[in-house]
């Protein structure tokens, strides 16, 4: 999604005819906003996201080093 100068290319922001809200996360959002959730489970999700982000950064750094 980034262009050559490092800014986001807004032309690639939305693709296809998908609606803005698919309802995929409605139940999750409702549970989180009402306080009805398992904190340990949510922390595990965040740790997994952080791990994936770190891997992606390593891949990008390797590409840029070449």
C-alpha positions, 0 to 999 in steps of 0.5 A, spaced: 500 500 500 505 504 500 508 508 494 515 510 492 515 516 497 513 512 503 506 515 503 500 511 503 497 510 496 490 511 497 488 508 490 489 501 493 485 503 499 479 499 497 478 494 492 472 490 490 465 491 491 465 489 499 461 493 503 464 498 508 462 494 514 461 486 513 459 485 520 465 480 521 467 483 527 460 485 530 460 480 536 467 481 538 466 489 538 460 488 542 463 483 547 469 488 548 465 494 548 461 491 554 466 488 558 464 481 556 471 478 554 476 474 557 483 478 558 488 472 557 485 470 550 485 477 548 492 478 550 494 472 546 491 475 540 495 481 541 501 477 542 500 473 535 499 480 532 505 483 534 509 476 532 506 477 525 508 484 525 515 483 527 516 477 522 513 482 516 518 488 519 524 483 518 522 481 511 521 488 509 528 489 512 531 484 508 528 486 502 531 493 503 538 491 505 538 487 498 
